Amino acid sequence: MKEYTSTKEIVNIVKEVLEADDFRYFLNEEHGVFEFVKKIKCKIQWIRYLISVEEGKVSVYGLCPVVPDYKDGLQYQGFIVCGKIHIK
């Protein structure tokens, strides 16, 4: 497996993957952070992703709403799903 050490090289790979799947994303080049939303057909409805590229690693964060049934009288709640992928 090839080693990726350059932040710019990793950013370019992430761009290629997102563009290959037709994701519309925003890239904050100063901080190396990608941001995009993926709509899904279920109760969650969408996931907002943040991909942070740092030297030698990529961190992926996902934020998705959880909408409870209103018949239970519950208000809107949310949670964050986080994961890290280290590229060496």
N, C-alpha and C positions, 0 to 999 in steps of 0.2 A: 504494500500500500504506500502511495506517495505521501511524503510529509509536506504540509503546507505551513510555512512559518511567516510569510508576509501577510500582513493584514489586508493589503490591497488585493492580493491573490485570492484570499478567502472571500472578500467582498465581491469580487468578480464571479466567483463560483456561485455564491448565493443569488446574485443577480441573474445568472444563467438559469438556475433552477426555477426561480420565480417567473421569469419571462417565458420559459418553456411551458409552464402551466397556466399562462395568461393571467397571472395575478397582477393587479394594479397595486403598486406599493409606493411608499414614500421613503426616501433614503436621506437620513441626516448624515451627510458625509463627514461633518466635523466630529461627531460622536460614534460613527460607524454603526448606526441603528436603523434597521428596516422596520417599517410598520405597515400592516395591511390587515384587511378583514376578510374572513371566509364565512359566507352564508351557508347554513346547513338546514336541511328539512327535518327538524325535530323540535322538541320543547326548548332546547338551548337556543336555537335560531341563528346564532352567529358566534364566531370566535375572533377576537382581536389579537393578532400576533405581534410581538416585538422580538426581533432577532438582533442581538447585540454581538458585534464582531470585535474581538479583542485579539491581542497578539497570541497566536497559537490556539485560539479556542472560539467557539460560537456558543452563545447562550440563547435559548429559545424560551419565551414566555408567552402564555396564552391566557387571555381574560375572557370569560364567557358568563353571560347572565344565567341565573336560574330563576325561572318564574314559577312560583308555586300556584296551585289551584286557588283561585280567589274565593271559592266556596268555603274554604277553610278559614277565611278571614285573615290570611297571612299577607304581609306586605312584601314588596320586592326584596329579594335577597341576591347576593352575588358571591362568587368565589373565584379564586385565581388558581390556575393550574400552571405549575412551573416545572421546567426540566432543563437540564444542561447537557450539552454535547461537547465533548472536548476533542478537538482535532489536533493530533500531534504529528 
